[in-house]
């Protein structure tokens, strides 16, 4: 794929941030973005161009029928000058799986990788260097054909934007409090809960808003059929530590197959922990907390990597895990995974891909 590069004048370039420690998630964006159009059954006009708004017809399919997908991954600055991506091939693969589910055109994985690589290298002056900082990449595809009527679009835009992001845990690696949602649901088996489409996140907003009003950081979702089995936490996958065993809900079709989730399972096995993917009822979780069988809990995802959980609120009662402290297993997995992502430790899995130097 030959990508056209739009040159920017000095007066067009946005000013770089002055203090990397003050970066927040998704608040500023780099000078350029990648775009590519799909029409007449073919992808065309791959470009790295100036970051700018799209001009969409008011009847564009995405605005009325939410035919849209996205991904999220990061580029990291290693101490020795390398620019690293963490398992980007998995993001490309999952993007195409999401596209197929929403009847959207797929993109050759090598083209997705080329677009990501060339865009990051063009924007590498934005790559922050402080510990915990990174470039967050958002590849996305939207349906742009103008019409009203429920059927797949015949026109699309695939684009990638980049946001420099700060350290997720500015105040330290501390446990969060979760609100167990037993009224609203995030997704159901047979729906689109296992792909990355904006509708899943729109459906989660009400429950998330209620949880925050009650003083909780995230929602712990239960299954859509019985409101019995634990599924995701916020926009992350959920894990429980039973002594030396790491347990996570199995992928039943309503849970997103997280790339960090898969990495945590592989890393845990490598480090000698037993892992299990199975149905976990909320009753089992509450009992496990009460008896001490559950010694730790955490969520996993691209933004936080690992987020320790200190308590659950369920049916008018709060249950504290590990005295609201970060557990040793959670800390070990977080440290190891982050060190691999930043190139500080040997990568025994081949997850990290070097794409250039800053």
Order of alpha helices (4+ residues) and beta strands (2+ residues): beta-beta-beta-alpha-beta-beta-beta-alpha-alpha-beta-beta-beta-alpha-beta-beta-beta-beta-alpha-beta-alpha-beta-beta-beta-alpha-beta
